[in-house]
Each structure stands twice: as C-alpha cells, then as structure tokens.
Amino acid sequence: MKHLLLLSIKAYWKFKPKNKPARCIFRKSCSHYVYEETKRKGLLAGAKALKYRFKNCTYGYELYLNPISKKKQMLLKNGEVLEEEEIAKRLLY
C-alpha cells in the first residue's frame, strides 16, 4: 500500500499541468511533504500527513506580522502557527 501511495503521487507530478500555478500555502508542497513522510516513515505516517495537509492547505488561514519578532507568521484553521520559513514564498510578498 505504501508503494501505491508513492506511485500515485509520482503520477500526479507527471500529469499535473506545468502551467498551472501552485496553490499550496506551505513552502514544501503538499505532494512533496506527503511523499517524503510516506517514504521515510511508512503508509500510516503518509496518510496522516495527507489528512493534515488536506485539512490545512486551504483558505481560512491568517497571515500576520509578529510584533515581537518582526517576522511574518501564519495562523492555520486548526490554530497552529507557521513560521515564515514554512510559508510559501508567493504569500510573503
């Protein structure tokens, strides 16, 4: 099953239109994150990563400037805070 998930992600990469802009809010794309988690930790970890990203990589986040650190941060729908290094570059400018 692990290999089926990895193969599905590779197929997605191959057939995804190249001219379509990225919509992921994370610096590391959702498919790459899930692929790495699955490859490194197994099917269960990959499934959890997929569920996490599916729930959080959508609209409903809030981007703000931390008044103390002066860095941009993102508040996700689940209440988790992402640091600037984890946020997609396209959203920082």
Stockholm file with secondary structure:
# STOCKHOLM 1.0

chainA/1-93         MKHLLLLSIKAYWKFKPKNKPARCIFRKSCSHYVYEETKRKGLLAGAKALKYRFKNCTYGYELYLNPISKKKQMLLKNGEVLEEEEIAKRLLY
#=GR chainA/1-93 SS CHHHHHHHHHHHHHHSCTTSCCCCSBSSCHHHHHHHHHHHHCHHHHHHHHHHHHHHSSSCCEEEECTTTCCEEEECTTSCEEEGGGBCGGGTC
#=GC SS_cons        CHHHHHHHHHHHHHHSCTTSCCCCSBSSCHHHHHHHHHHHHCHHHHHHHHHHHHHHSSSCCEEEECTTTCCEEEECTTSCEEEGGGBCGGGTC
//
